[in-house]
Amino acid sequence: MGAMSPEVMMGELNLIWQHVFTWASWAIVIIMLIIAARMGIKQKTPFYLLACLAAGLGAFIEPLYDVAFDLWFYDVSNGVAGAMFSHFTAFGIVQPNWSHSGYIILYATACLYAGKMIYEGRMSTKLLFLIWLAEITASCVFEMIGTGMGVYTYYGPYVMRLWNYPLVIGILEGTQVVIFTVLAVQLWRRVSSQIGLLGLIILFPMTMLGANGGLGGPIIIALHLPESEYNQAFIWAGTLMTIAMCVIAVRGAALFLPSRPLAVDKQASIS
């Protein structure tokens, strides 16, 4: 299954909403970068800006995600291709410029509002799960608009769709946010110099592909079984297995939360 039909490829791009996604998302990113810079100056760290940069650069691996999860960005207007504001194409999928701004908003925002709390050892498991639910909600709102208003589509035989948006995708995205944020802060606490925070640029694709390809493995496989073996029960099983693994992963990420201030940790390690 998961075969792309000509109807999907020739789906009409909503030009108005393309403008909204492009200009609104980049405007939000500019605000985020200003906030990240001010926080960085105040706390004397490039962590926040580099977290945004890591997420933005990470959008270059979006085509791998698209192939795995049957995502197609519309590129046709009035029957003619080339309508999308795009900068490159991979695997035959035209990539929108706003994928980078979207990645920064979705995947780096938690570093801004929760990073310092995690760094200082003030994050609880309960609060981490609340952040997970908040990120899932934000993902669903953003992507439901995209899939509902004709900007892109998930064309695979998903179940549990909300306005054409598969709920399992939102859960995976929220889980990736939690994993990246927790591990990013752990890197922040452990580097001996600020230049070490450039490791965030490597950490992001590792967590992005690891979370989606690993935790999302059951639904990815179920989506791409041959038609002769297709059964909606497999899609349901893959969906529920992926969701269950996401819950376990967030609980596992909570085990990596610092439980005390960095100064106390360093003193304990010395003694």
Phi, psi and omega per residue, in radians:
M1 nan -2.898 -3.121
G2 1.258 0.245 -3.129
A3 -1.317 2.307 -3.122
M4 -1.403 2.211 -3.122
S5 -1.576 2.776 3.062
P6 -1.010 -0.553 3.120
E7 -1.092 -0.666 3.106
V8 -1.171 -0.828 -3.101
M9 -1.110 -0.533 -3.125
M10 -1.730 0.234 3.107
G11 -1.063 2.444 -3.062
E12 -1.390 2.261 3.072
L13 -1.369 2.289 3.063
N14 -1.374 1.832 -3.028
L15 -1.146 -0.608 3.138
I16 -1.119 -0.809 -3.108
W17 -1.287 -0.420 3.002
Q18 -1.084 -0.739 3.104
H19 -1.110 -0.712 3.134
V20 -1.088 -0.854 -3.127
F21 -1.079 -0.691 -3.088
T22 -1.233 -1.044 -2.997
W23 -1.318 -0.652 3.133
A24 -1.177 -0.737 -3.107
S25 -1.177 -0.711 3.125
W26 -1.229 -0.531 3.056
A27 -1.135 -0.718 3.103
I28 -1.116 -0.703 3.135
V29 -1.100 -0.713 3.107
I30 -1.035 -0.749 3.098
I31 -1.108 -0.737 3.120
M32 -1.071 -0.727 -3.117
L33 -1.160 -0.641 3.083
I34 -1.118 -0.783 3.108
I35 -1.097 -0.767 -3.130
A36 -1.094 -0.701 3.133
A37 -1.142 -0.772 -3.135
R38 -1.132 -0.726 3.092
M39 -1.119 -0.710 -3.135
G40 -1.121 -0.722 3.113
I41 -1.128 -0.764 -3.116
K42 -1.135 -0.689 -3.080
Q43 -1.703 -0.024 3.103
K44 1.030 0.898 3.111
T45 -2.628 2.489 3.054
P46 -1.548 0.179 -3.037
F47 -0.920 -0.849 -3.016
Y48 -1.174 -0.760 3.113
L49 -1.162 -0.700 -3.126
L50 -1.228 -0.541 3.056
A51 -1.116 -0.724 3.081
C52 -1.129 -0.775 3.127
L53 -1.068 -0.744 -3.131
A54 -1.067 -0.760 3.128
A55 -1.170 -0.718 3.141
G56 -1.109 -0.769 3.101
L57 -1.184 -0.542 -3.137
G58 -1.074 -0.369 -3.134
A59 -1.131 -0.278 3.097
F60 -1.188 -0.285 3.078
I61 -1.653 0.106 3.121
E62 -0.918 -0.672 3.133
P63 -1.001 -0.576 3.083
L64 -1.114 -0.714 3.097
Y65 -1.112 -0.754 -3.104
D66 -1.049 -0.765 -3.136
V67 -1.142 -0.745 -3.091
A68 -1.165 -0.681 -3.008
F69 -1.916 0.302 3.055
D70 0.964 0.925 3.111
L71 -1.856 2.357 3.136
W72 -2.283 2.172 3.055
F73 -1.539 2.177 -3.137
Y74 -1.155 2.447 -3.088
D75 -2.371 0.179 -3.032
V76 -1.979 2.384 3.028
S77 -2.361 2.186 -3.085
N78 0.960 0.666 3.074
G79 1.393 0.060 -3.093
V80 -2.037 2.251 3.126
A81 -1.306 2.806 3.102
G82 1.783 0.293 -3.076
A83 -1.492 -0.286 -3.068
M84 -1.389 2.539 2.977
F85 -1.337 1.661 -2.983
S86 -2.186 2.721 3.100
H87 -2.124 -0.306 3.009
F88 -2.851 2.892 3.126
T89 -2.259 2.400 3.090
A90 -2.483 2.461 -3.079
F91 0.979 0.463 3.141
G92 1.370 0.104 -3.114
I93 -1.845 2.061 3.134
V94 -1.277 2.296 -3.062
Q95 -1.770 2.261 3.136
P96 -1.367 2.591 3.094
N97 -1.063 -0.536 -3.063
W98 -1.350 -0.008 3.074
S99 -1.092 -0.602 -3.134
H100 -1.215 -0.783 3.101
S101 -1.150 -0.665 3.111
G102 -1.089 -0.722 3.109
Y103 -1.089 -0.772 -3.124
I104 -1.070 -0.789 -3.129
I105 -1.119 -0.834 -3.041
L106 -1.269 -0.780 -2.950
Y107 -1.721 -0.306 -3.084
A108 -1.861 -0.272 -3.073
T109 -1.030 -0.687 -3.124
A110 -1.097 -0.539 3.081
C111 -1.102 -0.575 -3.125
L112 -1.294 -0.781 -3.033
Y113 -1.643 -0.286 -3.115
A114 -2.125 -0.193 -3.055
G115 -1.021 -0.860 -3.092
K116 -1.147 -0.640 3.129
M117 -1.103 -0.735 3.098
I118 -1.160 -0.763 -3.119
Y119 -0.990 -0.692 -3.090
E120 -1.515 0.054 3.095
G121 1.325 0.459 -3.088
R122 -1.858 0.114 -3.121
M123 -1.620 2.260 3.105
S124 -1.756 2.857 3.095
T125 -1.069 -0.740 3.137
K126 -1.060 -0.772 -3.131
L127 -1.179 -0.620 3.109
L128 -1.105 -0.701 3.096
F129 -1.167 -0.609 3.081
L130 -1.150 -0.684 3.073
I131 -1.105 -0.725 3.092
W132 -0.998 -0.820 3.136
L133 -1.142 -0.670 3.118
A134 -1.136 -0.697 3.136
E135 -1.219 -0.631 3.055
I136 -1.089 -0.765 3.136
T137 -1.085 -0.793 3.138
A138 -1.090 -0.724 3.114
S139 -1.082 -0.784 -3.126
C140 -1.104 -0.755 3.139
V141 -1.069 -0.853 -3.118
F142 -1.064 -0.860 -3.027
E143 -1.372 -0.497 3.058
M144 -1.097 -0.613 3.069
I145 -1.151 -0.776 -3.125
G146 -1.092 -0.789 -3.118
T147 -1.384 -0.521 -3.111
G148 -1.397 -0.464 -3.065
M149 -1.808 0.156 3.011
G150 1.426 0.663 3.060
V151 -1.747 -0.673 3.067
Y152 -2.764 3.081 -3.104
T153 -2.624 2.641 2.897
Y154 -1.760 1.863 -2.960
Y155 -1.591 -0.101 -3.119
G156 -1.194 2.941 -3.092
P157 -1.387 1.005 -3.120
Y158 -1.230 2.770 2.949
V159 -1.997 2.999 3.117
M160 0.996 0.944 3.105
R161 -1.581 2.517 3.032
L162 -2.083 1.877 -3.086
W163 0.888 0.905 3.137
N164 1.287 0.021 -3.111
Y165 -1.805 2.155 3.138
P166 -1.231 2.150 -3.114
L167 -1.027 -0.606 -3.111
V168 -1.064 -0.530 3.115
I169 -1.161 -0.752 3.116
G170 -1.094 -0.658 3.130
I171 -1.177 -0.718 3.081
L172 -1.096 -0.732 -3.121
E173 -1.163 -0.727 3.084
G174 -1.099 -0.633 3.124
T175 -1.190 -0.732 3.083
Q176 -1.048 -0.682 3.105
V177 -1.044 -0.809 -3.118
V178 -1.110 -0.825 -3.104
I179 -1.101 -0.829 -3.132
F180 -1.089 -0.770 -3.094
T181 -1.105 -0.807 -3.124
V182 -1.119 -0.806 -3.116
L183 -1.230 -0.578 3.096
A184 -1.095 -0.751 3.130
V185 -1.195 -0.650 3.087
Q186 -1.082 -0.688 3.053
L187 -1.091 -0.768 3.126
W188 -0.983 -0.745 -3.109
R189 -1.252 -0.369 -2.991
R190 -1.819 -0.343 -3.096
V191 -1.201 2.525 -3.115
S192 -1.501 -0.306 3.093
S193 -2.524 2.803 -3.072
Q194 -1.130 -0.466 3.124
I195 -1.111 -0.415 3.109
G196 -1.125 -0.358 3.126
L197 -1.211 -0.193 3.023
L198 -1.087 -0.298 3.063
G199 -1.054 -0.327 3.088
L200 -1.045 -0.556 -3.126
I201 -1.148 -0.546 3.073
I202 -1.471 -0.633 -3.103
L203 -1.087 -0.665 -3.052
F204 -1.065 -0.950 -3.132
P205 -1.097 -0.519 3.104
M206 -1.113 -0.799 -3.140
T207 -1.299 -0.606 -3.135
M208 -1.085 -0.930 -3.126
L209 -1.295 -0.597 3.126
G210 -1.139 -0.793 -3.126
A211 -1.196 -0.884 -3.064
N212 -1.281 -0.718 3.131
G213 -1.329 -0.542 -3.138
G214 -1.488 -1.096 3.134
L215 -1.144 -0.568 3.128
G216 -1.487 0.038 -3.117
G217 -0.923 -0.818 -3.118
P218 -1.034 -0.757 -3.122
I219 -1.292 -0.595 3.102
I220 -1.076 -0.818 3.130
I221 -1.112 -0.770 -3.124
A222 -1.078 -0.643 -3.134
L223 -1.178 -0.435 -2.983
H224 -2.023 0.371 2.983
L225 -1.178 2.622 3.119
P226 -1.102 2.659 -3.094
E227 -0.995 -0.559 -3.129
S228 -1.158 -0.377 -3.130
E229 -1.896 0.075 -3.046
Y230 -1.201 2.378 3.038
N231 -2.640 2.281 -3.096
Q232 -1.066 -0.383 3.095
A233 -1.096 -0.588 3.101
F234 -1.154 -0.663 3.123
I235 -1.138 -0.763 3.102
W236 -1.099 -0.762 -3.132
A237 -1.104 -0.779 3.123
G238 -1.098 -0.696 3.138
T239 -1.124 -0.854 -3.098
L240 -1.190 -0.627 3.090
M241 -1.133 -0.732 3.126
T242 -1.115 -0.767 3.129
I243 -1.081 -0.769 3.137
A244 -1.084 -0.719 3.125
M245 -1.157 -0.578 3.089
C246 -1.143 -0.740 3.105
V247 -1.049 -0.791 3.129
I248 -1.097 -0.687 -3.115
A249 -1.142 -0.711 3.117
V250 -1.156 -0.702 3.076
R251 -1.108 -0.669 3.093
G252 -1.153 -0.691 3.110
A253 -1.075 -0.596 -3.140
A254 -1.101 -0.464 3.117
L255 -1.211 -0.315 3.129
F256 -1.654 0.066 3.110
L257 -1.241 2.283 3.051
P258 -1.076 2.441 -3.106
S259 -1.835 -0.008 -3.136
R260 -2.696 2.821 -3.125
P261 -1.010 2.666 -3.096
L262 -1.024 -0.692 -3.126
A263 -1.041 -0.665 3.128
V264 -1.203 -0.707 3.114
D265 -1.071 -0.771 -3.124
K266 -1.146 -0.690 3.119
Q267 -1.126 -0.694 -3.139
A268 -1.160 -0.674 -3.132
S269 -1.194 -0.584 3.110
I270 -1.198 -0.769 -3.138
S271 -1.289 nan nan
